[in-house]
Structure formats: structure tokens, C-alpha cells
Amino acid sequence: MALLFGPLACQGVRGKGWNVVLVTLDTTRADALGCYGAPGNPTPHLDALAQAGARFDMAISSSALTPVSHATILSGLDNHEHGLRVLAAGSGFRLSNKIPTLATILRENGYHTAAIHSAFPVSAWFGFANGFQVFDSFDTTLEAGQGGKWNVLEFQRRSDETTDLVLDWLTEEERPFFLWVHYWDPHDAVKVPPISELPAQLPRNAQGQLLHSRELYAAEVRYVDAQFGRLVEALRLRNELERTLFVVVADHGEGLGDHDWFYHRLVYQEQIRVPLIVKVPELAPSGAVLPVVRSRDIQPTVLDYLGLRAPRPVSGRSLRNLLEGRSDEPRIAFADQINGYDLNASMVQSRPHDDFLYMVIDGKDKLIWRPNHPERSELFDLAADPRELDNRLTRDPATVERLLLHLAKEQPWVSAPFPKEVSSEDLAGARNVLEGLGYVGNDSAAGAPSQWVWFCPRHPALRVPANGPCQSCGSLQVLVKAP
């Protein structure tokens, strides 16, 4: 079914009075969508939205971890600013209710706010309920099941179930509204599309169970697109489509075997380059937008178009210039993974050099800094090497220095385990749920250095025990393991 978009004559209600629909696609690579190059027309409904609005070609997520990246999307802040850094630890896993989000700001400006989700990692446990009048999530599932085990099926739902709930809510909603819909399907092989929507031959294990494969992943993305189409059609039938600002973005991608890794928690492009589609009422189609943008730019963009102000400054910047065909100051994108201090990051056992990852993209150049394994850090020219196969770290020291200076200025570092701020019972309950969803535990930070030191990118030979401005040039410094 074709999607229809057109001009809007709106009435201002505390701003533009438009509806806002934010759709977050969990674990969805940019290249899984047809409008980003996937063959075979797998996502016609998302592609139609992109054709009517704008598709950002180089949108970068702040993390390849669901709660962390969603905190950035909602707050307009990078990870070290909003403080949500890990899935499970003594602290550092929850968005503070003191941080304004799209939900809190829009609710204060007269919007009816609702969130309808598909899995536990965006639940109230992680601090996402603040500002929502309706928050349909998985907050009551932290009770032990029979025998102390957890029923994985209780902690996620398929996209058709989520869309059914969305459509039920739309019949009763007040206007204007802010609706956040979260789809989870491509994350794993637990709840898969109906058999009629699956390819005839899919990889299975010895017991005949479907495996999390590229083929199944593609089928799940196609199924999510069909459910998104149902949402758009429902808005059209309710005459809401032309007065709705759409943002569709993934929280992160998936390895699918690239860089010898099938899952996430890394910062290669297949994990942090995400689809971002924006459709603004009354705005002519923008086509493909090529410059680097960040997931932290979403919140200020929405507020800009609604004519609203955030209660305090954010580091994200409105995408309005790019959406309206004007040039804009180049952006620097950051991401990080604090796997070494995350109790649910068992992947550090098989990939110990990926325990602490800090990433920066400055135009076409990208640095992945591994402070606990600096010799394993990587420098890529994304224009010449989009698959990140040619590490230029030792061949281009000037670019390494420039990108390390960006990181030093950002100061994203975590140099100690997160202090305990929740009860052991609550933490154990959350970890059980996460493990049931495929996040397997990491009970120690044995690979983390017992002591970190700091160095200035301009004077790398000098290591100092405390962070602060370089005594020689005044530059901020970079985290690295002690010699």
C-alpha cells in the first residue's frame, strides 16, 4: 500500500501542535533497508517515508547498546553527559529523572505522551518512563519464575503485537501527541515472523531451532517494515499523517559476521552507522543527506521544528539546516562501549581487546581508541575504506593525534568500576532478564587495568597519574593503561 504525504495546515498549540512519532528500530543496520542499498525491496514502507522526507546517510549512534543509545536519542546528550553507560553494574545503567528528555519537555508543553515498547532494555528499569503518561513496557517482569528461572518470552514481543497495542492506543489518544514506538524483532531468533513470512530454508541447530542468521535477520527487518506500514496507514485513516513529524532511527546495528562478530557491543560502522529518516510536515523532500550527523541531534531537531526550547542546553544540534538544503557546520561524532565494567558483557572473554572502546569520527576519518590495548587501536579512512579493513594507525600519526585531541576535549572516560547504588537482589533480577534476552554475564572486570594513567596527544611520551590539562600545552588528556 502506498504511503501518502502532503502539505499541512496546522494550528499552533504550545508550539506547532504537530504530533511527533519516534520509531526506534532495535539492532537494525543501515544497509538492511532498501533506501540504504539493501537489494530486493525489503522495506517499502520505510523507503516511502525516506522518499517523502530525508534519509541521513552517515548517522552515528552513541553506542551499540540499547539503553545507552536510547538515552542519547531522547536527551540530546552524549553518553558521558547523560550517564547511562552499561546494561548492568552497581550503577551507570539508569537515566536520571533529572535529565530532560523529549517526553518530559513535550509533556510540559501540553503533549499527550505515550511509549509502546517491545523489550525489557527500554523499560522503566533503565529510567525511560519519566515524562510518559502512558508507558507500556516490561516493568513488572522482574519476578522470578518457577524454579528461579526466567521466561524469555515474557520480556519481548513481536512487532505485530506492539503495533496492535499502538493502534489500540491511537483510537483513544489526545492531541497533539508524542508517541515512541520501539521494535525489537531483528535482535534475536526468539520471536520470529510467521512461517508464511520466512524464507523456505533458514539455518537451524541440531534440535531444529532457528539460528540467529543473516537470512533470519533480513526476514525480521522485512516484517518490522510491514508493521511500520500498518502504523502509517492507521495515521492516514485518522487524518493524522499530514500533521505528524516522523523520526525513524535505529539504536544500533549488528555485526552479522563482519569483523568476526555476529552481535553488537562494538563500534565498527555496521554497529554504529544507523538508519535515520526524518519527515517534517510542510517540508519538501530532502533526499539523501550526506554529512556526518549524530543520534544526539534528534532531540534538538524535533524541538526546533515544534518551536520549543529545552530547559537546559544540550550538545546535540538541530538538523534543520541540512533538512532544508543549507550547509551546516561539520559535526564530530562519538561513541563508546564500557564493556570492561559491564556485568553483562561476557564478550570480553573472547574479545579482550574490546573491553574499553572510544570512537570518534571527524569527517571521513575514524579512530577507535582502546585505552587498555592502545596498540590494538584502529584508524580508518571511511571514504576509501568503508568496510574498515585497512588500519592506518601506524601510518598516519598526524590524524591519530588530531582525533585523540577530539576525544580528549570530549572527556568520555570511565576509569573505575561503577559504584553500587542498587540492591544485590534487584541487580540479580535485572541480570537474569538480560541474560534471557541474550546478554550473557561478565562477573568480573579481571581484564581491566588496576590503574589508569593519562597522556596528552601532543606529548604522548609523558604519562601522568591524574587527568587534567597538559602542563606543556594545556590540552586535555587521554586515558590509557598504566605501564
C-alpha positions as CSV (number, residue, x, y, z in Angstrom):
1,M,0.0,0.0,0.0
2,A,1.3,3.4,-1.0
3,L,2.1,6.0,1.7
4,L,0.6,9.4,1.2
5,F,2.3,12.5,2.5
6,G,1.4,16.1,1.6
7,P,1.1,19.7,2.8
8,L,-0.3,20.6,6.2
9,A,-2.3,23.5,7.5
10,C,-1.7,23.3,11.3
11,Q,-3.0,25.1,14.3
12,G,-0.4,26.1,16.9
13,V,-0.8,24.6,20.3
14,R,2.2,25.4,22.5
15,G,4.5,25.3,19.5
16,K,3.4,23.9,16.1
17,G,0.9,21.5,17.6
18,W,2.1,18.7,15.3
19,N,2.1,15.1,16.5
20,V,5.5,13.5,16.9
21,V,6.2,9.8,16.2
22,L,9.6,8.4,17.2
23,V,10.2,4.9,16.0
24,T,13.3,3.2,17.2
25,L,14.4,0.0,15.3
26,D,16.4,-2.2,17.6
27,T,19.6,-3.8,16.2
28,T,18.9,-2.5,12.6
29,R,21.9,-1.9,10.4
30,A,21.5,1.0,7.9
31,D,22.3,-1.4,5.0
32,A,19.4,-3.6,5.9
33,L,17.0,-1.0,4.5
34,G,16.2,-0.7,0.8
35,C,16.7,3.1,0.8
36,Y,20.3,2.4,2.1
37,G,21.1,-0.1,-0.6
38,A,19.6,-3.4,0.5
39,P,18.6,-5.4,-2.6
40,G,15.1,-6.9,-3.3
41,N,12.9,-4.0,-2.0
42,P,12.8,-5.3,1.6
43,T,11.5,-2.2,3.3
44,P,9.0,-0.4,1.0
45,H,7.2,1.5,3.8
46,L,10.3,2.9,5.4
47,D,11.7,3.7,2.0
48,A,8.5,5.6,1.2
49,L,9.0,7.7,4.3
50,A,12.6,8.4,3.3
51,Q,11.4,9.4,-0.2
52,A,8.9,11.9,1.3
53,G,11.4,13.2,3.8
54,A,15.1,12.9,4.4
55,R,17.5,9.9,4.7
56,F,20.7,10.6,6.6
57,D,23.5,8.6,5.0
58,M,26.0,8.9,7.8
59,A,24.0,8.9,11.1
60,I,26.1,7.7,14.0
61,S,24.7,6.2,17.2
62,S,26.4,6.9,20.5
63,S,26.6,3.2,21.4
64,A,25.9,-0.3,20.2
65,L,24.0,-0.9,23.4
66,T,20.2,-0.4,23.6
67,P,19.7,1.6,26.8
68,V,22.7,3.7,26.2
69,S,21.9,4.7,22.7
70,H,18.2,5.4,23.5
71,A,19.2,7.7,26.3
72,T,21.1,9.8,23.8
73,I,18.2,9.8,21.3
74,L,15.8,11.1,24.0
75,S,18.1,13.5,25.8
76,G,20.2,15.1,23.0
77,L,23.3,14.3,25.2
78,D,26.2,12.0,24.6
79,N,26.9,9.1,26.9
80,H,29.2,10.8,29.4
81,E,26.7,13.6,29.7
82,H,23.5,11.6,30.4
83,G,25.4,9.0,32.5
84,L,23.8,5.8,31.2
85,R,26.9,3.7,30.1
86,V,26.2,0.0,30.7
87,L,23.5,-2.7,30.9
88,A,24.3,-4.0,34.3
89,A,26.5,-2.7,37.1
90,G,26.2,-1.2,40.6
91,S,25.1,2.0,38.8
92,G,25.6,3.7,35.5
93,F,22.7,1.8,33.9
94,R,19.8,4.2,34.5
95,L,18.9,7.5,33.0
96,S,18.4,10.1,35.8
97,N,15.0,11.6,36.1
98,K,16.7,15.0,36.4
99,I,17.7,14.9,32.7
100,P,15.1,16.5,30.4
101,T,14.0,14.2,27.5
102,L,11.7,14.6,24.6
103,A,9.0,13.1,26.7
104,T,9.4,15.4,29.7
105,I,9.7,18.5,27.5
106,L,6.7,17.7,25.3
107,R,4.5,16.7,28.2
108,E,5.3,20.1,29.9
109,N,4.2,21.8,26.7
110,G,0.8,20.1,26.5
111,Y,1.5,17.0,24.6
112,H,0.0,13.6,25.4
113,T,3.0,11.3,25.7
114,A,3.0,7.5,25.2
115,A,5.6,4.8,24.8
116,I,4.8,1.3,23.5
117,H,7.8,-1.0,23.6
118,S,8.9,-4.4,22.6
119,A,11.6,-5.5,25.1
120,F,13.0,-5.1,28.5
121,P,16.1,-3.0,27.7
122,V,14.0,0.2,27.2
123,S,11.8,-0.4,30.3
124,A,11.4,1.8,33.3
125,W,14.3,-0.2,34.9
126,F,16.6,1.9,32.8
127,G,14.9,5.2,33.6
128,F,12.8,5.6,30.4
129,A,9.3,6.0,31.9
130,N,9.9,9.6,33.0
131,G,7.6,12.0,31.2
132,F,5.3,9.4,29.7
133,Q,1.6,9.4,30.7
134,V,1.3,6.0,29.0
135,F,4.3,3.7,29.3
136,D,3.5,0.2,28.0
137,S,6.7,-1.8,28.8
138,F,8.1,-4.7,30.8
139,D,8.3,-3.2,34.2
140,T,6.5,-6.0,36.1
141,T,8.6,-8.8,34.8
142,L,11.4,-8.7,37.4
143,E,9.8,-11.5,39.4
144,A,11.5,-14.9,39.4
145,G,9.6,-17.6,37.5
146,Q,9.2,-21.2,38.6
147,G,12.4,-22.7,39.8
148,G,14.1,-19.3,39.9
149,K,14.3,-19.3,36.0
150,W,13.1,-16.6,33.7
151,N,10.7,-17.0,30.8
152,V,12.4,-15.2,27.9
153,L,9.1,-14.9,26.1
154,E,7.8,-12.5,28.8
155,F,10.4,-10.0,28.2
156,Q,9.9,-9.2,24.5
157,R,7.1,-9.1,22.0
158,R,7.0,-9.3,18.2
159,S,6.4,-6.2,16.2
160,D,2.8,-7.1,15.2
161,E,1.9,-7.4,18.9
162,T,3.5,-4.0,19.5
163,T,1.7,-2.4,16.5
164,D,-1.6,-3.9,17.7
165,L,-1.2,-2.0,21.0
166,V,-0.2,1.1,19.2
167,L,-3.3,1.0,17.0
168,D,-5.5,0.4,20.1
169,W,-3.9,3.5,21.8
170,L,-4.4,5.6,18.7
171,T,-8.2,5.2,19.0
172,E,-8.1,6.9,22.4
173,E,-5.2,9.3,22.2
174,E,-5.4,13.0,22.9
175,R,-3.8,15.5,20.5
176,P,-1.2,16.7,20.0
177,F,0.7,13.6,21.0
178,F,4.3,12.3,21.3
179,L,4.4,8.5,20.5
180,W,7.5,6.4,20.9
181,V,7.3,3.0,19.3
182,H,10.2,0.5,19.8
183,Y,10.5,-2.6,17.6
184,W,12.9,-5.4,18.7
185,D,12.5,-8.2,16.2
186,P,16.0,-8.3,14.5
187,H,17.7,-8.6,17.9
188,D,17.4,-12.4,18.1
189,A,15.7,-15.5,17.0
190,V,13.3,-15.9,19.9
191,K,10.1,-14.4,18.4
192,V,10.3,-14.7,14.7
193,P,7.9,-13.7,11.9
194,P,5.0,-16.1,11.0
195,I,6.2,-19.0,8.9
196,S,4.5,-17.5,5.8
197,E,6.9,-14.5,6.1
198,L,10.1,-16.6,6.4
199,P,12.3,-18.0,3.6
200,A,11.9,-21.7,2.9
201,Q,15.4,-22.6,4.1
202,L,16.9,-21.0,7.2
203,P,19.8,-22.2,9.3
204,R,18.8,-24.3,12.3
205,N,20.6,-26.0,15.1
206,A,20.7,-29.8,15.7
207,Q,17.3,-29.6,17.5
208,G,15.7,-27.8,14.6
209,Q,15.5,-24.4,16.2
210,L,16.1,-21.3,14.1
211,L,19.5,-19.7,14.4
212,H,20.2,-16.0,14.5
213,S,21.4,-15.8,10.9
214,R,21.7,-13.2,8.2
215,E,18.7,-14.7,6.4
216,L,16.5,-14.6,9.5
217,Y,17.7,-11.1,10.3
218,A,16.7,-9.9,6.9
219,A,13.3,-11.5,7.3
220,E,12.8,-9.9,10.7
221,V,13.6,-6.5,9.2
222,R,11.1,-7.0,6.4
223,Y,8.5,-7.9,9.0
224,V,9.1,-4.8,11.1
225,D,8.8,-2.7,7.9
226,A,5.3,-4.2,7.3
227,Q,4.2,-3.4,10.8
228,F,5.5,0.2,10.4
229,G,3.3,0.3,7.3
230,R,0.3,-0.6,9.4
231,L,1.1,2.3,11.8
232,V,1.4,4.8,8.9
233,E,-1.8,3.6,7.4
234,A,-3.6,4.0,10.7
235,L,-2.5,7.6,11.0
236,R,-3.6,8.3,7.4
237,L,-7.0,6.9,8.1
238,R,-7.3,9.1,11.2
239,N,-6.2,12.2,9.2
240,E,-3.2,12.5,11.4
241,L,-0.5,11.6,8.9
242,E,0.0,15.1,7.4
243,R,0.3,16.7,10.8
244,T,2.8,14.3,12.2
245,L,6.6,14.7,12.5
246,F,8.3,11.4,12.0
247,V,11.7,10.3,13.2
248,V,12.8,6.7,12.5
249,V,16.2,5.7,13.8
250,A,17.9,2.5,14.9
251,D,19.6,2.3,18.3
252,H,22.5,0.4,16.8
253,G,23.3,-2.2,14.2
254,E,24.5,-5.8,14.2
255,G,27.8,-7.5,13.3
256,L,26.3,-10.3,11.3
257,G,29.8,-11.8,10.9
258,D,31.6,-8.6,9.9
259,H,34.9,-8.1,11.8
260,D,34.5,-11.6,13.1
261,W,31.5,-10.8,15.3
262,F,27.8,-11.5,14.8
263,Y,26.3,-9.4,17.6
264,H,26.8,-5.9,18.9
265,R,28.8,-4.0,21.6
266,L,31.5,-2.9,19.2
267,V,31.9,0.4,17.4
268,Y,32.6,-0.6,13.8
269,Q,30.3,1.0,11.2
270,E,28.0,-2.0,10.9
271,Q,27.2,-1.4,14.6
272,I,27.0,2.4,15.0
273,R,26.1,3.7,11.5
274,V,22.3,3.6,11.8
275,P,19.4,4.5,9.5
276,L,17.9,7.9,10.3
277,I,14.8,9.0,8.4
278,V,13.0,12.3,9.2
279,K,9.8,13.6,7.7
280,V,8.7,17.1,8.8
281,P,5.2,18.4,7.9
282,E,5.1,21.0,5.2
283,L,8.8,20.4,4.3
284,A,9.7,19.3,0.8
285,P,11.6,16.1,0.4
286,S,15.3,16.5,1.2
287,G,16.6,13.2,-0.4
288,A,19.9,11.8,0.8
289,V,21.8,14.0,3.4
290,L,25.5,13.1,3.3
291,P,27.3,14.8,6.1
292,V,28.0,13.1,9.5
293,V,25.2,13.5,12.0
294,R,24.6,12.1,15.4
295,S,21.8,10.5,17.3
296,R,22.1,13.3,19.9
297,D,20.9,15.7,17.1
298,I,17.4,14.2,17.1
299,Q,16.0,15.8,20.2
300,P,17.1,19.4,19.3
301,T,15.8,18.9,15.8
302,V,12.3,17.9,17.0
303,L,12.2,20.8,19.4
304,D,13.4,23.2,16.8
305,Y,10.6,22.3,14.4
306,L,8.0,22.5,17.1
307,G,9.2,25.9,18.2
308,L,10.0,24.7,21.7
309,R,13.1,25.2,23.9
310,A,14.8,22.7,26.0
311,P,15.1,23.7,29.7
312,R,18.8,23.5,29.5
313,P,21.5,23.3,26.7
314,V,22.3,20.0,25.0
315,S,25.4,19.0,23.0
316,G,23.2,17.8,20.1
317,R,22.5,20.3,17.3
318,S,19.4,20.7,15.2
319,L,19.5,19.2,11.7
320,R,17.2,21.9,10.3
321,N,19.8,23.4,8.0
322,L,20.6,20.0,6.4
323,L,16.9,19.1,6.2
324,E,16.2,22.4,4.4
325,G,19.2,22.1,2.0
326,R,21.5,24.6,3.6
327,S,25.1,24.0,4.6
328,D,25.9,23.5,8.2
329,E,29.0,23.4,10.4
330,P,30.5,19.9,10.3
331,R,29.8,17.6,13.2
332,I,32.1,15.3,15.1
333,A,30.6,12.0,16.2
334,F,31.5,10.0,19.3
335,A,30.6,6.5,20.6
336,D,31.8,4.3,23.3
337,Q,31.5,0.8,24.9
338,I,32.4,0.4,28.5
339,N,32.3,-3.4,28.2
340,G,35.1,-3.9,30.8
341,Y,32.9,-2.6,33.6
342,D,29.6,-4.1,32.4
343,L,28.5,-7.2,34.3
344,N,26.6,-8.4,31.2
345,A,29.5,-8.1,28.8
346,S,30.8,-11.7,28.6
347,M,32.1,-11.0,25.1
348,V,35.3,-9.6,26.7
349,Q,36.3,-13.1,27.4
350,S,36.5,-13.9,23.7
351,R,37.4,-10.4,22.6
352,P,39.5,-9.0,25.5
353,H,40.8,-6.1,23.4
354,D,37.3,-4.8,23.1
355,D,36.8,-4.2,26.8
356,F,37.0,-0.4,26.5
357,L,36.2,1.3,23.2
358,Y,36.1,5.0,22.5
359,M,35.3,6.1,18.9
360,V,35.5,9.5,17.1
361,I,34.6,10.3,13.5
362,D,35.8,13.6,12.1
363,G,34.6,13.9,8.5
364,K,36.0,10.8,6.7
365,D,38.5,9.8,9.4
366,K,37.6,7.5,12.2
367,L,39.6,6.4,15.3
368,I,38.8,3.5,17.6
369,W,40.8,4.1,20.8
370,R,41.4,1.0,23.0
371,P,42.9,2.5,26.2
372,N,43.6,-0.9,27.7
373,H,45.2,-2.1,24.5
374,P,46.4,1.0,22.8
375,E,48.4,-1.0,20.3
376,R,45.2,-2.5,19.1
377,S,43.6,0.8,18.3
378,E,42.4,1.5,14.7
379,L,42.4,4.3,12.3
380,F,40.2,4.2,9.2
381,D,39.6,6.4,6.1
382,L,35.9,5.8,5.7
383,A,35.7,7.3,2.2
384,A,38.4,4.9,0.8
385,D,37.7,2.0,3.2
386,P,34.0,1.9,4.3
387,R,34.3,-1.7,5.5
388,E,37.1,-0.7,7.8
389,L,39.7,-3.3,6.7
390,D,42.8,-1.1,6.4
391,N,44.1,0.0,9.8
392,R,46.2,3.2,9.2
393,L,47.1,3.7,12.9
394,T,50.9,3.5,12.5
395,R,50.9,5.1,9.0
396,D,49.2,8.4,9.8
397,P,50.2,9.7,13.2
398,A,49.1,13.3,12.5
399,T,45.5,12.1,12.0
400,V,45.7,10.0,15.1
401,E,46.8,13.0,17.1
402,R,44.0,15.2,15.7
403,L,41.3,12.6,16.6
404,L,42.8,11.9,20.0
405,L,42.6,15.6,20.7
406,H,38.8,15.5,19.9
407,L,38.4,12.6,22.3
408,A,40.4,14.4,25.0
409,K,38.2,17.5,24.6
410,E,35.0,15.3,24.8
411,Q,36.3,13.6,28.0
412,P,34.1,10.4,27.7
413,W,36.3,8.3,30.0
414,V,35.3,5.8,32.6
415,S,38.3,5.0,34.8
416,A,36.8,2.9,37.6
417,P,34.0,0.4,38.1
418,F,30.5,1.8,38.7
419,P,29.8,2.1,42.4
420,K,26.9,0.1,43.8
421,E,23.7,2.0,44.1
422,V,21.1,-0.8,43.9
423,S,20.4,-3.8,46.0
424,S,22.0,-7.1,45.0
425,E,18.5,-8.7,44.6
426,D,17.4,-6.0,42.1
427,L,20.7,-6.3,40.2
428,A,20.5,-10.1,40.1
429,G,16.9,-9.9,38.8
430,A,17.8,-7.5,36.0
431,R,20.8,-9.6,35.0
432,N,18.6,-12.7,34.8
433,V,16.2,-10.9,32.4
434,L,19.1,-9.6,30.3
435,E,20.7,-13.0,30.1
436,G,17.4,-14.4,29.0
437,L,17.4,-11.9,26.1
438,G,20.9,-12.9,25.0
439,Y,23.1,-10.7,27.2
440,V,25.3,-13.1,29.0
441,G,27.1,-12.1,32.2
442,N,30.6,-10.9,32.9
443,D,31.1,-11.4,36.6
444,S,34.4,-9.7,36.9
445,A,36.5,-6.9,35.5
446,A,39.6,-9.0,35.7
447,G,40.9,-7.7,32.4
448,A,40.6,-4.1,33.4
449,P,43.8,-2.4,34.5
450,S,44.3,-1.9,38.1
451,Q,45.5,1.6,37.4
452,W,44.9,4.1,34.5
453,V,47.2,7.0,33.6
454,W,46.8,9.9,31.2
455,F,48.7,11.5,28.4
456,C,48.5,14.5,26.1
457,P,48.1,13.6,22.4
458,R,50.7,16.3,21.6
459,H,53.1,14.9,24.1
460,P,52.4,11.1,24.2
461,A,55.6,10.1,25.9
462,L,54.7,11.8,29.2
463,R,52.3,9.8,31.3
464,V,50.7,11.3,34.5
465,P,48.6,9.7,37.2
466,A,45.7,12.2,37.2
467,N,43.6,13.7,34.5
468,G,43.9,17.4,33.8
469,P,45.4,19.9,31.4
470,C,48.7,19.1,29.9
471,Q,51.4,21.1,31.7
472,S,53.2,21.7,28.4
473,C,50.4,22.9,26.1
474,G,47.2,23.0,28.2
475,S,45.4,20.3,26.2
476,L,43.1,17.9,27.9
477,Q,44.4,14.3,28.2
478,V,43.6,10.8,27.1
479,L,43.0,7.7,29.1
480,V,45.5,4.8,28.8
481,K,46.5,1.8,30.9
482,A,49.4,2.2,33.3
483,P,52.7,0.9,32.0
